[in-house]
Amino acid sequence: MSKRTISEDWAATVVGLALLVLILTGVISQGILQ
Amino acid sequence: MTAVNETEALAPAGPRRIDWPGVAAGVVLVLALAYLTKYLDKNVPDWLAGTSLSRVAKSVEYPIYAIAIGLGGNVILTVTGLRDRLAPAFRTEFFIKTGLVLLGVSINLSLLVTAAGPAIVQALLLISLVFLFTWWLGGVLGLDDKLRALLASAVSICGVSAAIAAAGAVRARREQLAYAASLVILFALPSIFLLPWLADVFGLSDAVAGAWIGGNIDTTAAVTAAGTLAGEDALKIATIVKVTQNALIGVVAVALTAWFAFKVERTADRPGAIELWRRFPKFVLGFIAASIIGTIFANTVSAADNTAAQAVATNFRTWFLILAFVSIGLEFRVTALREAGWRPIAVFASATVVNIALALALAAVLFANFTP
């Protein structure tokens, strides 16, 4: 197991929270292919 | 920080050089299959309206399309010999955890807090009893101690992630990890369909059904798929229960590290708080943060604005879950299972039956009067 592998836990947390911030602030106001 | 996903756990060991064209092709494939899933989910009921299959078409939801399409893609990639090149793009763990962080925004903090109590009690009892049963049965059938630890962790906590954590703790061989991971997925796939159906047959409430699904099914992705089939309220409870189990991976991994270090291998390595933090699944923090943010947002803006924002978050969550379910189908491997013989399968199957019965009993008691 490589020590330099990016943590998918942190990646998921950052991407998920960043998306939420963009959605809740209205920057992203529509979903994709509803 | 070390992270290994299911693809790496299941893949044969080999030199790690990134094949960027292969990764790019894998990403395109996963996105294309996710789009196909969404397209079928939206259009099949219309195509079959007025036919004898109309009711079936309406009851089939996107997790079923996604997993079936992923398994179909898996067969094609295996036949064409392309799977190992494209596999690094099948990031089930990343997709499911991002989807769960996004799910957190729709779970009110008060629900999270009130469900956390019974979820913790359920997780502690279930993990202890199922782990000890699996460890005992593995011993009776003469399994290697490291494989016993892997199987016991996988079936009692949360599947592949727990097996990976346990493998690190007991220094298991890569083939043993691949084998345990394959068993987890082999047993999780039918559970995705079986448990929501049984919950309906038994007439379980959403809370009990969710707690049963979250407590019993091993992989987090499969819990989410089954919870989705059981309904939105059941999905929320299933997720809280599963996230609670996820949070306990670190504790079990550290306990196993200590046990193997002192009792089995008799070394002096002493696992500490740093090890506990290293093995703690960090997405749990993202899930809780999203719930707090969502609760504050709901109390700050108008109901209409909150509903609109939640709809967009749900849309993104669904896309990440589709990507995860497609990836589950794509990364399933049977080769590791052929090599280990019947005894580990017998241990895992017996432990799964015990897990199903215990999880149902605990869910029925602990979530009897719970309203999501």
Interface residues (C-beta under 8 A of the other chain):
Chain A: M1 S2 K3 T5 I6 S7 E8 D9 W10 A11 A12 T13 V14 V15 G16 L17 L19 L20 V21 I23 L24 G26 I28 S29 Q30 G31 I32 L33 Q34
Chain B: M1 T2 A3 V4 N5 R16 Y35 K38 R91 E93 F94 I96 K97 T98 G99 L100 V101 L102 G104 V105 G168 P281 K282 F283 L285 G286 A289 A290 I293 G294 F297 A308 A309 A311 V312 A313 T314 N315 F316 W319
